Amino acid sequence: MKAAVRRNYGPPDVLKIETVEKPLPKADEVLIKVHTTTVNRTDCAIVTGKPYIMRLFIGLFKPKNGIPGTDFAGEIASIGQNVTAFKIGDKVFGFGDEGIQSQAQYMTIPEKKAVATFPNKFTFDEAVASLEGAHYAYNFINKVKLIPGQKVLVNGATGAIGSAMVQILKYYGAYVTAVCNTKNVALIDSLGVDRTIDYKKEDFTKDHEKYDYVFDAVGKSTFGKCKRLLHKKGVYISSELGPGVQNPFLALVTPLFGGKSVKFPFPSNILQSINFIKGLIEEGKFKPIIDSTYPLEKISEAYTYVIKGEKTGNVILSMS
Ligand SMILES: NC(=O)c1ccc[n+]([C@@H]2O[C@H](COP(=O)([O-])OP(=O)(O)OC[C@H]3O[C@@H](n4cnc5c(N)ncnc54)[C@H](OP(=O)(O)O)[C@@H]3O)[C@@H](O)[C@H]2O)c1
């Protein structure tokens, strides 16, 4: 089978397309014929090995897995002898934030890991674009007790995380203000947000509105700058550590004072996120945003584009 392979951490051109042996499923595993995967920001961290803290999980000096890839949509090609949850031909999607070697024509995964069938109304492209960003967005929102009608500001609403976040927040009945680039105002409006701030024309940190939550899905702001936007007990969450790696520290200290606080989410329970998103898809309440599609052969180009941090939603890598 064809697969993207790299032997060291580095820039996107460390990735080469090679012919490698097709994996065999163990007794509790399924073999998946991968139709699509995405190139996402988690993949970029896994391929470059940066931030360095990632290497604690994916290999200190060299990547543990030669084949990268964190998500997939595909079909079950064969099953191990103990597998009961899936059958050959099932259309499935899944995600693993430490890498599951999905940037290949075939991959294996234990049936008990984060893999599920996806609703028939979705294509493979739509299914795979409903995973990585949606999982993080769902985990951010779960860190607070959101009440319908509460006001939330989402910075970076056009990213994989942000575009999923605004939709999940609307599903929960929040009043959502989204911050995005001029070129994407119409797209973000179409996701049902209540108000859009174009960051090219306006500095959202100077907004006159007060919010219960500020979610910085692109990690470009700070608690210091956003504090004035928050109600007395408002909460700030960022997808990044912060320019001085301060967010985890602030998450420990700020709750001690009983006022405005910072939370730092460590996303977990991927299968729970997948099942939640699957429910939204079935209800017609989730529309994944797709930026562009690259063939496997152009994987380095796809990574080069995604690393810039300017994609709108998700970048698909097609195996066919
Ligand atoms: N905490 C975690 O577990 C975790 C997991 C995954 C990712 N992350 C981090 O979360 C961040 C977002 O991830 P993602 O996958 O959603 O990223 P992404 O898809 O690359 O999206 C970033 C989006 O932000 C927009 N943007 C860029 N500069 C902006 C600014 N100054 N103000 C508002 N929007 C801006 C970009 O569009 P324009 O350039 O057109 O504006 C783009 O649409 C990344 O920094 C990533 O490293 C964290």
PDBQT file of the ligand as one rigid body, heavy atoms in Angstrom, charges set to zero:
ROOT
HETATM    1  N1  LIG A 401      -5.054  22.924  23.123  1.00  0.00    +0.000 N 
HETATM    2  C1  LIG A 401      -5.095  21.888  22.293  1.00  0.00    +0.000 C 
HETATM    3  O1  LIG A 401      -5.260  20.748  22.687  1.00  0.00    +0.000 OA
HETATM    4  C2  LIG A 401      -4.981  22.153  20.806  1.00  0.00    +0.000 A 
HETATM    5  C3  LIG A 401      -5.255  21.154  19.893  1.00  0.00    +0.000 A 
HETATM    6  C4  LIG A 401      -5.192  21.434  18.529  1.00  0.00    +0.000 A 
HETATM    7  C5  LIG A 401      -4.814  22.701  18.129  1.00  0.00    +0.000 A 
HETATM    8  N2  LIG A 401      -4.478  23.631  19.061  1.00  0.00    +0.000 N 
HETATM    9  C6  LIG A 401      -4.091  24.992  18.669  1.00  0.00    +0.000 C 
HETATM   10  O2  LIG A 401      -5.300  25.711  18.470  1.00  0.00    +0.000 OA
HETATM   11  C7  LIG A 401      -5.117  26.692  17.493  1.00  0.00    +0.000 C 
HETATM   12  C8  LIG A 401      -6.238  26.613  16.485  1.00  0.00    +0.000 C 
HETATM   13  O3  LIG A 401      -6.289  25.360  15.887  1.00  0.00    +0.000 OA
HETATM   14  P1  LIG A 401      -7.135  25.168  14.564  1.00  0.00    +0.000 P 
HETATM   15  O4  LIG A 401      -6.917  23.788  14.119  1.00  0.00    +0.000 OA
HETATM   16  O5  LIG A 401      -8.501  25.648  14.728  1.00  0.00    +0.000 OA
HETATM   17  O6  LIG A 401      -6.316  26.160  13.621  1.00  0.00    +0.000 OA
HETATM   18  P2  LIG A 401      -6.517  26.538  12.121  1.00  0.00    +0.000 P 
HETATM   19  O7  LIG A 401      -7.563  25.652  11.535  1.00  0.00    +0.000 OA
HETATM   20  O8  LIG A 401      -5.176  26.639  11.529  1.00  0.00    +0.000 OA
HETATM   21  O9  LIG A 401      -7.219  27.965  12.224  1.00  0.00    +0.000 OA
HETATM   22  C9  LIG A 401      -6.711  29.126  12.635  1.00  0.00    +0.000 C 
HETATM   23  C10 LIG A 401      -7.746  30.153  12.119  1.00  0.00    +0.000 C 
HETATM   24  O10 LIG A 401      -7.557  31.364  12.808  1.00  0.00    +0.000 OA
HETATM   25  C11 LIG A 401      -7.642  32.439  11.873  1.00  0.00    +0.000 C 
HETATM   26  N3  LIG A 401      -6.786  33.523  12.371  1.00  0.00    +0.000 N 
HETATM   27  C12 LIG A 401      -5.472  33.723  12.143  1.00  0.00    +0.000 A 
HETATM   28  N4  LIG A 401      -5.052  34.819  12.804  1.00  0.00    +0.000 NA
HETATM   29  C13 LIG A 401      -6.128  35.304  13.456  1.00  0.00    +0.000 A 
HETATM   30  C14 LIG A 401      -6.313  36.413  14.324  1.00  0.00    +0.000 A 
HETATM   31  N5  LIG A 401      -5.312  37.242  14.631  1.00  0.00    +0.000 N 
HETATM   32  N6  LIG A 401      -7.534  36.618  14.827  1.00  0.00    +0.000 NA
HETATM   33  C15 LIG A 401      -8.568  35.782  14.548  1.00  0.00    +0.000 A 
HETATM   34  N7  LIG A 401      -8.452  34.724  13.726  1.00  0.00    +0.000 NA
HETATM   35  C16 LIG A 401      -7.240  34.479  13.195  1.00  0.00    +0.000 A 
HETATM   36  C17 LIG A 401      -7.154  31.867  10.552  1.00  0.00    +0.000 C 
HETATM   37  O11 LIG A 401      -7.794  32.467   9.458  1.00  0.00    +0.000 OA
HETATM   38  P3  LIG A 401      -7.302  33.861   8.830  1.00  0.00    +0.000 P 
HETATM   39  O12 LIG A 401      -5.803  33.813   8.771  1.00  0.00    +0.000 OA
HETATM   40  O13 LIG A 401      -7.988  33.897   7.491  1.00  0.00    +0.000 OA
HETATM   41  O14 LIG A 401      -7.821  34.893   9.741  1.00  0.00    +0.000 OA
HETATM   42  C18 LIG A 401      -7.633  30.404  10.641  1.00  0.00    +0.000 C 
HETATM   43  O15 LIG A 401      -8.907  30.237  10.056  1.00  0.00    +0.000 OA
HETATM   44  C19 LIG A 401      -3.732  26.466  16.900  1.00  0.00    +0.000 C 
HETATM   45  O16 LIG A 401      -2.883  27.423  17.446  1.00  0.00    +0.000 OA
HETATM   46  C20 LIG A 401      -3.368  25.081  17.337  1.00  0.00    +0.000 C 
HETATM   47  O17 LIG A 401      -1.988  24.923  17.500  1.00  0.00    +0.000 OA
HETATM   48  C21 LIG A 401      -4.589  23.398  20.380  1.00  0.00    +0.000 A 
ENDROOT
TORSDOF 0
